Amino acid sequence: MKVFLIILFLAVTSAKKESRVNPGYDCAYCQPEQIHIAFGEKSNDIVVTWTTFNNTHESRVQYGQGVMDQEAVGTRTRFTDGGPRKRFMWIHRVTLADLKFDTRYEYHAGSSYGWSELFSFKTPPEGEKWVVRAAIYGDMGNKNAHSLSYLQDETERGHFDVILHVGDFAYDMDTDDALVGDEFMRQLQPLAAAVPYMTCPGNHEAAYNFSNYRNRFTMPQGHEGLFYSFDLGPVHFVSISTEFYYFLEYGLKLVAEQFDWLQRDLEMANTAENRAKRPWIILYGHRPMYCSNSDDIDCSVEYTRKGLPLFGAFSLEPLLKDYGVDVVIWAHEHSYERTWPLYDQKVYNGTTHPYVNPSAPVHLVTGSAGCQEGRDHFKHSAASWSAFRSQDYGYTKFKAFNSTHLNFEQVSVDLGGIVIDNFWLIKYNMSTSTAQ
């Protein structure tokens, strides 16, 4: 009898350890889709996120170098869209932790009921001394997405280490009971399953308190992707939500929490040790502090720059200058605009050329990836702080070459992928922050 009990105990223990489900029932919607990846808490942690429409009772990623000889297990949550049909889906998340740096991994995601197709990604090199390459854009929909094929092509050719989508997805992810969101996430898959796809919320994600955004993306640091930061090479990237300032019906608490968090984050990035390792600070959020478009009230409201209406509280622009933020990237306007180094509407040119040792941040608006709302027009005369403007559909390419040189290029899709704007940001006084 004792022998039987021991055998039974071992069998149960083994089954619990394995925790594999038996696909013995009809699971019509268990096939993984909408696969995308993002950085986790470290640059060699990769989080894989995907969707199924039935509960698969397990979430697994099999992965490895050339052969998928490793497996990681994660979690799943049921997400119910706020639309009339109350459609629900299962969002799966698995973290591939402590991966080897500068290494290509193959992976697929799923469960005993079905696996995705095979994908691969390359982890970044270790440390700070390597060239970071990024694609940056906002305002891309599932219709009229002029830049999508160009971005897919460049991604598959290995041109990017990270992609920043600066708000406004699908138009909108909640449209038609979130069916548009599903289709858009499928369209993103060729990019987002291969390169970490880092995001921030825009105004088109506001429905049901940003629920589609909060649930569909997985960003680091536990704030449901609404604000976070991460380090990559010589760059400290910071993502914020400008939308807290415009959707006050969701409360002031998040405005205050983000402001306090941002100040602490920038203070930490500006310690002597951290600024020496990562001299560049790049912040991105959806609605711009500066723009010269003619058909958008936001170009005069600018709550994130001026602070909340009436009180002027929680103004973010002083933090940008006080903590030496180098570049601030926005979208929202369906156009491209680059400023001179700028603070409080005053141009702060560099020591010998405008972008050499500037003493104020440079602002970029890159919201022309393409959506069903079309292009935005500019005012006839550019402001004194505006250096370059374009209505062409396109996206921005970025390279952090080293501790002293950044390069930005604006690609025009209208002109077949040629670069229409190119500028360098150069800092030689790297022992201190750019704040003055």
Secondary structure, 3 states (H helix, E strand, C coil): CHHHHHHHHHHHHHHHHHCCCCCCCCCCCCCCEEEEEEECCCCCCEEEEEEECCCCCCCEEEEECCCCCEEEECEEEEEECCCCCCCEEEEEEEEECCCCCCCEEEEEEEECCEECCCEEEECCCCCCCCCEEEEEECCEECCCCCCHHHHHHHHHCCCCCEEEEECCEECCCCHHHHHHHHHHHHHHHHHHCCCCEEEECCHHHCHHHHHHHHHHCCCHHHCCCCCEEEEECCEEEEECCHHHHCCHHHCCHHHHHHHHHHHHHHHHHCCHHHHHHCCEEEEECCCCCCCCECCCCHHHHCHHHHCCCCCCCCCCHHHHHHCCCCEEEECCCCCEEEECCEECCEECCCCCCCCECCCCCEEEEECCCECCCCCCCECCCCCCCEEEEECCCEEEEEEECCCCEEEEEEEECCCCCEEEEEEEEECCCCCCCCCC
